[in-house]
Amino acid sequence: ISKKIKQYELGWIFFFIDDPGWQQAIEVCRKTNITSSDSIQLITALGTNCNILVTSDTFFIGEGNKFLKEKGLENKLNLIHPDALMKELNREKKQ
């Protein structure tokens, strides 16, 4: 995976959620069908200005992108399946 990420100049960071972040994660749980662990991932991605969150959890992808659209954040973060990401990266690489 590291080789693939390096190839596409992607990266990752470590991030600790502060109290307001935890409150946001709780609100996501209360107002959506997103699980607590997924809400933590979503809020962490938003808090780090991540623009792509890769997951094979298709339910999370659907609910997460729905939440982002409802909040007007669909241009800030996109949840995507690994297969769809690789397809997109390979398509862009060919151009």
KAJOMO-V675338 format. One record per backbone hydrogen bond with DSSP energy under -0.5 kcal/mol. CO is the residue of the C=O (numbers start at 1). NH is the residue of the N-H. Records with the same first field share a line. If there is no record, write none. Layout:
CO=NH + NH
//
This chain:
1=5
2=6
3=7
4=8
5=10
6=9
18=22
19=23
20=24
21=25
22=26
23=27
24=28
25=29
26=30
27=31
28=32
35=39
36=40
37=41
38=42
39=43
40=44
41=45
42=46
43=47
44=48
45=50
46=49
51=78
52=54
53=55 + 80
56=58
57=61
58=62
59=63
60=64
61=65
62=66
63=67
64=68
65=69
66=70
67=71
68=73 + 74
69=72
73=76 + 77
78=53
80=55
81=85
82=86
83=87
84=88
85=89
86=90
87=91
88=92
89=93
90=94
91=95
92=95
//
